[in-house]
Amino acid sequence: MVLYRIRVFGIVQGVGFRPFISRLAKEQNIFGTVCNKGSYVEIFAQGEKKILDQFQQDILDRAPERSDIVSLEKVERSSSHVFESFDIIDSEKETGAIFISPDIATCETCRNELFDSSNRRYLHPFINCTACGPRLTILESMPYDRERTSMKDFPMCHACHVEYTSPDTRRYDAQPICCNACGPEVYLVGEPCIRGAAAITRARKAIKNGSIIAIKGIGGFHLCCDAYDEIAVKRLRERKSRPVKPFAVMMRNMDIVHNQCIFEHKKQEKILTGHQKPILLLQKKEHFQLASSVAPGNPKIGVMLPYAPIQMLLFDYPDGIEMPDSLIMTSGNPSGAPICHTDEEASDMLLGKICDLILSNNRRIRLRADDSVMDWLHDKPYMIRRSRGYTPLPFSLNQTLHGQVLAIGGELKNTFAIVRDNLIYPSPYIGDMSDLRTLTALKDSVLLFESLFECTPSLIACDLHPRYNTTAYAKTLNTPLFPIQHHYAHILSCMAENQYSDPVIGISFDGTGYGTDETIWGGEILQADYHGFLRLGSIEPFWQFGGDAAAREGWRVAVSMLYHLCATAEEARTYAKSLNLCSDQEWKTQSILLENNLNGIISTSAGRLFDAISALLGIRRKSTFEGEASMFLQFAAEEGELMEADSSLPLIPLKKESKTGRFFLPTFEMFYAALQECIAGIDVRLSAYYFHIRLADSISNACNQIKEKTGICTVALSGGVFQNLFLVRLIESRLMSNGFHVLTHSLIPPNDGGLCLGQATAAIVHLNEE
């Protein structure tokens, strides 16, 4: 008889791993124990060597679908003790790498049970099993056991306890196990007598009658209404102060998705139906039937399937109400605030202001988690917002590093990250830090993450900008700070995701970042590695006047560029008037700023350049949400490409600054070319397409020149501008045809939601260089 001690590292908690090991051992007549150690699962397995070797292989080959084994260690042990059974023993806590399962969508077997009238969990809004259900959002501390989750508030009934302790059931060792007799309960907030079935029916009836309701889900509240009801959708837009930004839609099943949307790749279907169930951006079909206000002017729609039992019950419930097959399911929060996750928050911020009714429950959400949102590039996901279903899965730097770091993230689209040695754990999406409620959510989430991952950081990475709220918060933590330049952090995030540590040419394009020269950067070309960067180039600097308004109103930047290009102010005014860039009063106010150099800054912001071109072409003068003008410029360009446009445009030469040697992409020449196309009456869609071509050509030209001087053949694309996949494809095709290796994002966003990964990388590498 041989005794092995086997340690399994990875996502092996909350996914039915210990029950799987127990069943596998009994199947092969192996005796011993399995225990959750917090940072790993430990197995003592006793039996014949040949059988134990097969047992080890079966662990790797037959592991539960929701698990993710990072490594397995096996050591033969000498022991005189003879095991007489195989048992799951009480969890013990040990230090080491920690892996926590993300929240998992309801599995198909549980869904079938939910609607099986003979099943004792028939219509139970919290049905789950070993392979599905909430994980991170209910977790209070490690190891992952019921007494350390929100489910400790609900003692198991006898029937559930039998299932929980029996290796032969689907719910063996399932920590969130519950049923109609012992689990949480749904109710209407403010109407405590309306609970259970009556509350669900009332909510369904409200949706059917055109109301807006808030629904408590896995990681927070959603705002919901009939996606076919134009009046209801418009009312939601008005109440949420969200005039144009697309709403996510939850569709009953894949038949409805296929009826409304186009799948470009089979893997998209797998992602949409998989256990993460994110919001996936899909092309609308020509006969798209939902309310036009769901995603006005947008060729894509954000779609997800029901992933929690309560959502499934909203669509299908035996109360005689015929529900629509598609529902708006957008984050339950006022503009700028974090997603609501308690009844108190929902009552204060949503009820009577945005929604008419709140359907809640008494299972506490310990950590907010918005829905993940992804686009698609080539044959893999392209993350826009990484949250539920994906966090806190770690990224590995694939290096031997030691230490603990907190990376506080950016000011917009904030996520933060905890670092333990070579593993980086990004948080769920938090939000924009301009709202103090979001800053409070960040503080609470950091404390919980530090506790879950047993992290006491010796260094805090933050943005270089001295006036960010995140930087101010970081300063209160009494830990040394390590400021990271914004665009360098973007490039590092792309490198870290791709586990690439050699030098790269980093193309970092976004709206705003604080530069090392104390000016506003935003269209940067860097030579970068894990140890530092050189600013080799940028888009040509330009003035933007009007303070924060210039970031929302692209016409201001367009007028500034006209003022720079034209021989006289009167000539610039004539162009502005003929192109309907601004009113006479707006011109008068803006020209005072221009003539007197008031409230202006020098900028290399790629985001503002896109806004200016969008305004110039009459696509969007102003933006009601970040990136709106750029997004609709992209849509116009995609239509322009289909108009049999000539993509072989004359290459505009790069410029060079004599003092620093830094080269510039020809910002003003691109703007001037677009202006001439407007004057010539060229279709704005063609002009939008030509702008993208000119920019892609300029970036490719710059990379070619850098390669000649440095020999670097790898390019990393990051920053919010690269949510524009049309631009990504144009740049990528040019670079690859010139022999470059191109790094792009997939499971970490290119926007500021990915900054924490880059900050974390810089900080942990720095810590190991000291």
BADREN-565962 format. One line per field, with one value per residue (C-alpha): residue in one letter; x negated, y, z negated. Coordinates in steps of 0.001 Angstrom, whole numbers. Each point is the difference from the previous one (the first is absolute). Layout:
r (a; ...) $
x (X; ...) $
y (Y; ...) $
z (Z; ...) $
This chain:
r (m; v; l; y; r; i; r; v; f; g; i; v; q; g; v; g; f; r; p; f; i; s; r; l; a; k; e; q; n; i; f; g; t; v; c; n; k; g; s; y; v; e; i; f; a; q; g; e; k; k; i; l; d; q; f; q; q; d; i; l; d; r; a; p; e; r; s; d; i; v; s; l; e; k; v; e; r; s; s; s; h; v; f; e; s; f; d; i; i; d; s; e; k; e; t; g; a; i; f; i; s; p; d; i; a; t; c; e; t; c; r; n; e; l; f; d; s; s; n; r; r; y; l; h; p; f; i; n; c; t; a; c; g; p; r; l; t; i; l; e; s; m; p; y; d; r; e; r; t; s; m; k; d; f; p; m; c; h; a; c; h; v; e; y; t; s; p; d; t; r; r; y; d; a; q; p; i; c; c; n; a; c; g; p; e; v; y; l; v; g; e; p; c; i; r; g; a; a; a; i; t; r; a; r; k; a; i; k; n; g; s; i; i; a; i; k; g; i; g; g; f; h; l; c; c; d; a; y; d; e; i; a; v; k; r; l; r; e; r; k; s; r; p; v; k; p; f; a; v; m; m; r; n; m; d; i; v; h; n; q; c; i; f; e; h; k; k; q; e; k; i; l; t; g; h; q; k; p; i; l; l; l; q; k; k; e; h; f; q; l; a; s; s; v; a; p; g; n; p; k; i; g; v; m; l; p; y; a; p; i; q; m; l; l; f; d; y; p; d; g; i; e; m; p; d; s; l; i; m; t; s; g; n; p; s; g; a; p; i; c; h; t; d; e; e; a; s; d; m; l; l; g; k; i; c; d; l; i; l; s; n; n; r; r; i; r; l; r; a; d; d; s; v; m; d; w; l; h; d; k; p; y; m; i; r; r; s; r; g; y; t; p; l; p; f; s; l; n; q; t; l; h; g; q; v; l; a; i; g; g; e; l; k; n; t; f; a; i; v; r; d; n; l; i; y; p; s; p; y; i; g; d; m; s; d; l; r; t; l; t; a; l; k; d; s; v; l; l; f; e; s; l; f; e; c; t; p; s; l; i; a; c; d; l; h; p; r; y; n; t; t; a; y; a; k; t; l; n; t; p; l; f; p; i; q; h; h; y; a; h; i; l; s; c; m; a; e; n; q; y; s; d; p; v; i; g; i; s; f; d; g; t; g; y; g; t; d; e; t; i; w; g; g; e; i; l; q; a; d; y; h; g; f; l; r; l; g; s; i; e; p; f; w; q; f; g; g; d; a; a; a; r; e; g; w; r; v; a; v; s; m; l; y; h; l; c; a; t; a; e; e; a; r; t; y; a; k; s; l; n; l; c; s; d; q; e; w; k; t; q; s; i; l; l; e; n; n; l; n; g; i; i; s; t; s; a; g; r; l; f; d; a; i; s; a; l; l; g; i; r; r; k; s; t; f; e; g; e; a; s; m; f; l; q; f; a; a; e; e; g; e; l; m; e; a; d; s; s; l; p; l; i; p; l; k; k; e; s; k; t; g; r; f; f; l; p; t; f; e; m; f; y; a; a; l; q; e; c; i; a; g; i; d; v; r; l; s; a; y; y; f; h; i; r; l; a; d; s; i; s; n; a; c; n; q; i; k; e; k; t; g; i; c; t; v; a; l; s; g; g; v; f; q; n; l; f; l; v; r; l; i; e; s; r; l; m; s; n; g; f; h; v; l; t; h; s; l; i; p; p; n; d; g; g; l; c; l; g; q; a; t; a; a; i; v; h; l; n; e; e) $
x (0; -1235; 1029; -85; 470; 1430; 420; 2195; -285; 2412; 3750; 784; 2320; 3699; 48; 713; -3641; -70; 3170; -1543; -3170; 2081; 2062; -3096; -1817; 2936; 414; -3634; 39; -2477; 37; -1039; 1204; 543; -153; 332; -3122; 1114; -2809; 289; 1765; -2008; 594; -1423; 546; -903; 48; -2018; -2545; 1400; 3521; -1246; -1851; 3195; 1872; -2393; 501; 3780; -74; -1489; 2114; 3397; -18; 3333; 886; -79; -3440; -3323; -3066; -3113; -2365; -46; -2730; -425; -2287; -216; 283; -982; 2671; 956; 3588; 2467; 3074; 3252; 2128; -253; 1336; 413; -1437; 436; -1654; -3313; -1561; -3557; -1921; -973; 1464; 3747; 2537; 3640; 2714; 1971; 3781; 1367; 3210; 2799; -759; 2410; 831; 1046; 2011; 1890; 676; 1189; 2887; 691; 3224; -942; -3320; -144; -1847; 2714; -8; -2628; -1664; -3321; -454; -3650; -2246; -3648; -637; 1815; 1155; -1496; -3591; -2059; 2955; 1098; -3471; -1136; -3274; -1974; 116; 3228; 2444; 3617; -763; -2209; 2620; 3303; 1714; -902; 3188; 2072; -423; 529; 3187; -294; 556; -2672; -2413; 403; -858; -2896; -1601; 732; -2673; 2676; 1874; -510; -212; -2639; -2038; 1775; -452; 2980; 2413; 3562; 3607; 3437; 123; -3348; -1398; 226; 3295; 986; 2236; 1025; -1905; 2382; 2770; -1135; 3210; -567; -2525; -867; 2285; 2167; -3068; -1203; 3454; 315; -3398; 896; 3311; -1754; -2436; 2814; 1913; -2922; -1552; -3698; -1046; -3236; -984; -2645; -2285; -3316; -2261; 2472; 3252; 1105; 2473; 2456; 2807; 1548; -2622; 2763; 1790; -1339; 1801; -1411; -3544; 144; 1311; -2947; -2380; 1527; -48; -3553; -1231; -1358; 1126; -1935; -2323; 1192; 1930; -825; 2779; 711; 1646; 1991; -2028; -2310; 2909; 849; -3658; -289; 3194; -1312; -3788; -2812; -2740; -3326; -1708; 1128; -2055; 2278; 2898; -2140; -873; 3604; 1306; -2989; -261; -1171; 2925; -1355; 1614; -1225; 120; 1647; 971; 3704; 1879; 1582; 3487; -1004; 3313; -735; 774; -2180; -1043; -1749; -3188; 775; -2218; -2141; -508; -649; 1997; -1299; 1690; -42; 1980; 1636; -2715; 1832; 3190; 1981; -683; 1242; 3140; 652; 276; 1885; 2330; 3316; 2172; 1653; -1925; -1522; -3362; -2132; -2933; -2520; -499; -2194; -2415; -2292; -2020; 2132; -1595; 403; -2477; -3470; 827; -1028; 2507; 2405; -407; 2170; 3684; -977; -2038; 2683; 2746; -2021; -1359; 2516; 3530; 2241; -2893; -861; 2095; 3603; -504; -2862; -124; -2642; -1063; -1625; -3257; -2735; -2372; -3444; -1739; 1598; -536; 1422; 496; -3054; 191; -1988; -414; -1655; -3322; -967; 778; -7; 1712; -1029; 917; 1618; 935; -1425; 2121; 2547; -1003; -3663; -1236; -1976; -1743; -3678; -2544; -3462; -3123; -1784; -2996; -1388; 1088; 657; 1989; 3444; 1325; 3261; 564; 2727; 971; 1178; 2476; 2456; 1373; -1875; -1129; -2799; -2268; -1682; -3420; -1401; -3390; 457; 3821; 2129; 3678; 2088; 3177; 3501; 937; 437; 761; -966; -1621; 1546; 2941; -775; 2321; -2267; -3048; 1677; 709; -3685; -1128; 2386; -1016; -3723; 417; 1898; -2496; -2944; 1718; 960; -3463; -1797; -1872; -1839; -1532; -3450; 473; 3017; -13; 2078; 354; -2557; 2758; -306; 3654; 1773; 2329; -1628; -3404; 1405; 1502; -3279; -1801; 2265; -1121; -3367; -1908; -2730; 1422; -1328; 1533; 187; 423; 3457; -933; -2929; 2431; 2232; -2884; -1103; 3535; -93; -3457; 958; 3169; -2065; -2805; -2462; -2911; -2409; -57; 2952; 1119; 3013; 2845; 2015; 2982; 2778; 1677; -2108; -3048; -2413; -3427; -3436; -392; 3189; 1983; 3000; -965; 2342; -1495; -3356; -2616; -2354; -2909; 864; -838; 716; -2742; 890; 839; -1180; 2418; -1014; 2968; 3581; 2692; -868; 882; 2960; 1815; 3356; 1969; 2985; -1217; 1982; 2616; -2535; -11; 3772; 384; -2131; 1015; -2209; -3107; 1056; 342; -3423; -1551; 1744; -1330; -3514; 255; 1717; -1786; 2505; 2594; 2671; -919; 251; 3389; 1269; -950; 1508; 3279; 239; -679; 2495; -2744; 1392; 2487; -990; 126; -2113; -2555; -102; -607; -2585; -1872; -506; -1763; -2060; -1018; -966; -1424; 2424; 944; -2074; -2453; -2463; 1092; -974; 3351; 967; 3502; 430; -1318; 2720; 2575; -1167; 229; 3433; 1193; -1585; 1815; 3320; 243; -66; -589; 235; -182; 2510; -2259; -3726; -992; 3355; -1389; -2834; 2345; 2330; -3006; -1008; 3481; -133; -3461; 1221; 2795; -2505; -2146; 2972; 347; -2872; -2279; -3612; -2118; -3296; -348; -3207; -2143; -279; -3605; -764; -1303; -2955; -605; -3517; -527; 910; -166; 3542; 2027; 3622; 2857; 1404; 3041; 731; -550; 2558; 2454; -675; 558; 3374; 834; -766; 2227; 2842; -452; -31; 3260; -1428; 2301; -821; -146; -2801; -1781; 296; -1488; -2847; -838; -376; -2173; -2268; -400; -746; -2530; -1728; -247; -1388; -2511; -1141; -451; -2040; -2357; -380; -749; -2758; -1666; 648; 592; 3205; 2524; 2834; 2769; 2500; 3327; 1787; 2138; 3676; -263; -671; 3532; 368; -569; 247; -3143; -1664; 500; -1345; -3141; -507; 189; -2567; -2394; 218; -636; -3218; -1140; 1134; 1345; 3067; 1210; 3661; 2296; 2521; 1089; -1145; 1491; -2127; 1742; -676; 1625; -3280; -2365; -252; -1709; -2674; -453; -277; -2609; -2189; 242; -787; -2927; -1301; 363; -2187; -2674; -601) $
y (0; 3477; 3357; 3139; 3556; 1900; 3763; 1561; 3744; 2143; 572; -3017; 1599; 543; -2178; -3413; -1043; -1799; -2013; -869; -1279; -2005; -1668; -695; -1575; -2240; -988; -1203; -1495; 2566; 923; 3274; 3587; 3231; 3404; 3620; 1829; 3434; 433; -3531; -3346; -2689; -3692; -2968; -3033; -3558; -2989; -1909; 2127; -764; 984; 3167; 1087; -423; 1879; 2937; 19; -204; 3061; 1957; -1579; -185; 3087; 1824; 2215; 3166; -712; 1248; -1938; 2162; -2647; -3360; -1162; -3644; -1302; -3583; -171; -2709; -797; -2935; 1233; -1938; 1923; -1935; 2421; 3147; 3109; 3729; 1502; 3458; 2886; 1266; 3311; 279; 2770; -138; 832; 581; -786; 1054; -1062; 2726; -96; -2767; 142; -2465; -3291; -1665; -2831; 2476; 1932; -3180; -676; 3584; -632; -3608; 3; -3334; 1328; 1307; 3112; 798; 3784; 583; 3375; -1101; -3476; -1027; -3046; -920; 1186; 3342; 2948; 3060; -135; 3199; 2310; -1914; -773; 1555; -1845; -3027; -2983; -97; -1687; 830; 1528; 2563; 1093; 1893; -3401; -454; 2004; -2925; -3275; -3051; -1979; -3772; -824; 2446; -1249; -3556; 1122; 2122; -2942; -2758; -681; -1403; 3304; 2979; 2259; -1860; 2697; 2811; 2968; 2135; -2986; 895; -618; 1598; -1134; 1352; 2456; 3746; 1565; 2632; 2932; 3490; 2775; 2239; -2600; -2688; -2026; -699; -2841; -3106; -881; 3094; 2266; -1663; 217; 3653; 756; -1824; 1825; 3362; -703; -1165; 3226; 2267; 657; 112; -2281; -643; -3622; -1236; -2456; -1687; 3054; 2867; 1429; 211; 2455; -1882; 738; -1443; 308; 244; 2874; 3227; 2164; -1953; 7; 3755; 574; -1974; 2131; 3184; -1166; -1291; 3071; -2304; 1406; -2264; -2495; -3532; -2112; -3665; -2425; -3347; -2434; -3018; -2611; -553; -271; 3636; 1050; -1728; 1699; 3482; -205; -1254; -2296; 479; -2937; -3259; 824; 2981; -2392; -2017; 3135; 1199; -3346; -845; 235; 3659; 1292; 3507; 2743; -651; 2660; -1504; 1415; 798; -1778; 2149; -745; 755; 333; 1493; 3617; 2364; 1784; -3119; 785; 2956; 337; -2917; -3018; -2194; -981; -1238; -3356; -2403; -3041; -525; -1144; 122; -1896; 3170; 1212; -3284; 294; 3513; -1425; -3180; -409; -1864; 3030; 468; 3173; -87; 1734; 1536; -2156; 2858; 2305; 3024; -1057; 2915; 800; 1195; 3330; 3707; 1388; 124; -2056; -3619; -2808; -222; -3173; 523; 789; 3257; 1142; -1068; 1746; 3182; 223; -1843; -261; 2812; 1630; -2599; -3084; -576; -3240; -1941; -3806; -914; -2893; -552; -1608; 2562; 1019; 328; 1377; 1943; -1479; 1545; -2139; -591; 1485; -1258; 566; -2484; 222; -2753; -3261; 1125; 2353; 3644; 1226; 3416; -409; -2870; -877; -2731; -3453; 923; 1701; -786; -2467; 981; 879; -1528; 1933; -3305; 1205; -757; 3032; 566; 2576; 1453; 3056; 1920; 1655; 2586; 363; 3006; 2806; -1181; -3525; -839; -3459; -694; -3008; -1965; -1524; -3002; -961; -719; -85; 3112; -83; 2774; 1072; 201; 3252; 2870; 3099; 3649; 1620; 3444; -1204; -326; -3019; -1812; 943; -1496; -3178; -131; 302; -2744; -2313; 500; -954; -3170; -986; 526; -2262; -2715; -112; 468; 2958; 2664; 2092; 1465; 2234; 1702; 723; 2965; 2343; 2766; 2658; 1917; 1039; -3301; -1173; -3429; 1568; 1948; -3217; -1868; 2678; -687; -3643; 791; -2204; 1087; 1116; -920; 2345; -1437; 2104; -686; -1031; -2104; -1872; -662; -1559; -2061; -1343; -1271; -1501; -1663; -1503; -1490; -1045; 1941; 1699; 924; 3604; 1102; 2958; 1095; 1815; 1466; 2048; 1318; 3175; 1401; -916; 2074; 94; 27; 3536; 1047; 420; -1979; -3094; -2271; -1186; -1474; -2199; -1480; -2372; -2040; -3033; -1013; 2314; 3313; 1876; 2635; 2362; -256; 1747; 1152; 1572; 3637; 2162; 2356; 2483; -842; 2813; -149; -2106; -3146; 1017; -680; -3680; -175; 2435; -919; 3122; 2030; -1954; 182; 3807; 217; -1963; 2178; 3070; -1463; -986; 3065; 3206; 2168; -383; 1085; -2825; -2475; 1456; -359; -3673; -613; 1600; -1765; -3369; 669; -630; 2520; 2833; 3653; 343; -3128; 1329; 3348; -1598; -2466; 2611; 2126; -2974; -587; 3620; 556; -3470; -544; -3347; -1928; -2882; -1641; -3562; -3078; -1664; -2508; -84; 3743; -315; -2581; 2314; 2922; -2036; -1288; 3589; 1256; -2672; 812; -3428; 1093; 3565; -1085; -3218; -1025; -2850; -650; -1037; 733; 2239; -2433; -2966; 1518; 1101; -3671; -1088; 2527; -1275; -3596; 1048; 1983; -3093; -1733; 2811; -1361; 2735; 306; -1042; 1000; 3567; 2041; -505; 3194; 275; -25; 3170; 291; 2337; 1403; 527; -3477; -2094; -1201; -628; 997; -1658; 2685; 1057; 3249; -1477; -2721; 2618; 2191; -2939; -638; 3703; -5; -3066; 1829; 3013; -2298; -1618; -3494; -2366; 269; -3796; -69; 2805; -1857; -3060; 2029; 1457; -3507; -992; 3036; -607; -3712; 807; 2581; -2412; -2716; 2457; 1008; -3635; -756; 2888; -1061; -3591; 1225; 1826; -2418; -3405; -389; -2044; -294; 2593; 220; 1773; 1337; 2889; 854; 982; -3669; -923; 1045; -3431; 1424; 2030; -2970; -2156; 2706; 500; -3700; -942; 2660; -943; -3729; 482; 1797; -2897; 1260; -2131; 1814; -317; 810; -441; -2772; -582; 3334; 3225; 2347; 2922; 1308; -3119; -1751; 2560; -1864; -2960; 2285; 1886; -3288; -1323; 3091; 3; -3675; 77; 3155; -1651; -2892; 2322; 1774) $
z (0; 941; -1498; 2151; -1146; 2972; 22; 2682; 668; 1993; 82; -2166; -2537; 546; 3100; -1539; -39; -3356; 791; 3375; -1699; -2494; 2731; 2101; -2955; -895; 3639; 40; -3510; -1327; -3696; -1643; -391; 1897; -1664; 1081; -1168; 1221; 2482; 1396; -403; -1788; 644; -1880; 2222; -1012; 2320; 2575; 1855; 3458; -1079; -1729; 3122; 2000; -2741; 413; 3773; -399; -2262; 2901; 2742; -1726; -2225; -389; 2942; -2105; -1498; 1317; -1164; 80; -1386; -1766; -2383; -1075; -2771; -1219; -3793; -2451; -2583; -2152; -163; 2132; 1191; -22; 2051; 2071; -1718; 540; -3160; -1511; 1817; -1295; 831; 1314; 1663; 3654; 3391; -313; 2697; -354; 2406; 1779; -170; 2210; 2044; -746; 1711; 2423; -2430; -2696; 2579; 896; -3675; -456; 2402; -967; -2052; -1553; -1329; -3555; 1261; 2506; 642; -2715; 821; -1550; 1423; 394; -181; -348; 3576; -72; -2057; -1714; -1215; -293; -643; -3119; -1361; -3273; -634; 1075; 189; 1983; -2395; -812; -3395; 1737; 2535; -17; -28; -3662; -687; 1316; -1950; 2195; -397; -522; 3682; 1154; -2651; 1250; 3542; -1254; -1813; 2518; 2660; 2304; 494; 2293; -3047; -1946; -1824; 1930; -2326; 1213; -108; -992; 948; -347; -3636; -1217; 2541; 544; 1050; 2554; -933; 1078; -1740; -1923; 173; -2467; 284; 3681; 59; 1959; 2895; -493; 272; 3195; 1594; -998; 1577; 3203; 246; -504; 2834; 2254; -723; 946; -3408; -850; -2836; -1882; -586; -2408; 1768; -803; -282; -268; 1311; 3632; 1476; 2157; 2456; 3160; 2767; 2633; -1756; 1545; -2555; -2958; 1416; 660; -3517; -1396; 2082; -1342; -3614; 203; 1949; 2676; 3366; 2396; -1720; 878; -2477; -536; 875; -1636; 2424; -1113; 1914; 2959; 2454; -712; 309; 3383; 1130; -846; 383; 2214; -1278; 1774; -1690; -1638; -3089; -624; -608; -2406; -1990; -88; -1261; -2214; -3749; -8; 2081; 681; 2054; 3535; 2722; 3107; 3376; 334; 2752; 2677; -1358; -3626; -1832; -3415; -873; 2016; -3201; -1340; 1956; 2285; 3064; -1127; 2289; -3046; -3053; -3362; -648; -2932; -1031; -3415; -2402; -3357; -901; -729; 3539; 1434; -2119; 1288; 3510; -888; -2965; -267; -713; 3402; 911; 3482; -275; 2761; 1072; -414; -2983; -547; -2761; -772; -3115; -2900; -799; 690; 2510; -1545; -3110; -643; 520; -2965; -2047; -3103; -514; -1662; 3001; 2472; -1973; -312; 3554; 2183; -1412; 1166; 1855; 2643; -747; -1031; -1935; -1632; -59; -2575; -2227; -3380; 1148; -647; 2799; -1540; 3126; 2854; 3450; 3160; 3092; 2169; 3518; 2974; 3706; 2382; 1840; 2432; -1832; -3631; -2461; -230; -3467; -490; -3673; -2063; -2990; -871; 1200; 524; -3157; -2031; 2344; -181; 2647; -328; 934; 613; -2004; -3446; -2007; -3671; -1934; -463; 1811; 342; 3395; -486; 3689; 1968; -549; 2660; 400; -3160; -926; -2459; -447; -2764; 695; -1837; 1419; 3721; -55; 613; -1015; 1645; -1763; 1439; 1725; -2479; 2139; 409; -3006; 543; -2153; -3721; -215; 2461; -2034; -3083; 1980; 978; -3625; -1159; 2843; -629; -3659; 898; 2708; -2331; -2513; 2508; 1527; -3320; 1420; -1980; 2787; -472; 3067; 1587; 3725; 1146; 2955; 447; 27; -3294; -192; 586; -2775; 238; -690; -2942; -1407; 504; -2017; -3016; -239; -1633; 2404; 2437; 3354; 3424; 2622; 3531; 3129; 1446; 3549; -1128; -2281; 3014; 1947; -3003; -388; 3591; -489; -3299; 1442; 2823; -2418; 2134; -1765; 2812; 1281; 2125; 2036; -2009; 1761; -2868; 1206; -2232; -1212; -2808; -2030; -2072; 1635; -1576; 1401; -1855; 3242; 1182; 1969; 1925; 3285; -962; 1641; -2580; -140; -3065; -2088; -3598; -1284; 1630; 3192; 2460; 1697; 3631; 1590; -234; 2068; 702; -3029; 319; -2197; -1516; -1610; -2294; -2921; -760; 2592; 2767; -973; 591; 2883; 2985; 1906; -2355; 1033; 3658; -241; -1659; 2868; 2571; -1791; 210; 3675; 1451; 941; -1879; -2731; 2473; 2369; -2882; -1005; 3586; 88; -3429; 1044; 3383; -1650; -2831; -2532; -2449; -371; 295; -3777; -523; 2501; -1762; -3397; 1295; 2046; -3130; -1581; 3138; 561; -3624; -677; -2879; -1570; 2525; -221; 2373; 676; 1990; -715; 2687; -1457; 524; 3575; 724; -1594; 2163; 3230; -1021; -577; 3221; 2029; -1690; -1646; -3652; -1248; -3632; -2002; -2668; -1138; 239; 3511; 1666; 2770; 703; 48; 2584; 2058; 55; 1117; 2840; 1026; 72; 2347; 2069; 489; 1647; 2545; 2117; -1304; 1076; -2971; 1694; -1212; 264; -3097; -2045; -1256; -3702; -1612; -2334; -2908; 264; -3745; -1277; 3154; -689; 3149; 459; 1823; 2352; -2028; 1820; 3444; -773; -1205; 3030; 2392; -1616; 262; 3731; 458; -1768; 2282; 3054; -1109; -445; -1882; -3717; -252; 2561; -1786; -3323; 1690; 1491; -3417; -1434; 2959; -388; -3731; 463; 2742; -2205; -2941; 2266; 1467; -3485; -1060; 3128; -745; -3641; 1052; 2290; -2908; -2887; 1573; -2053; 1979; -2537; -327; -2880; 570; -3081; -1242; 318; 3682; 745; -945; 3645; 1545; 3511; -727; -1719; 3104; 2333; -2098; -626; 3689; 933; -2771; 630; 3723; -1037; -2186; -3407; -2822; -1353; -3605; -621; -2970; -528; -3607; -1449; 1426; 2123; -1731; -3501; -1456; 827; -1555; -3306; 1703; 1454; -3281; -1886; 2427; -307; -3796; -648; 2453; -1709; -3413; 1156; 1401; -3301) $
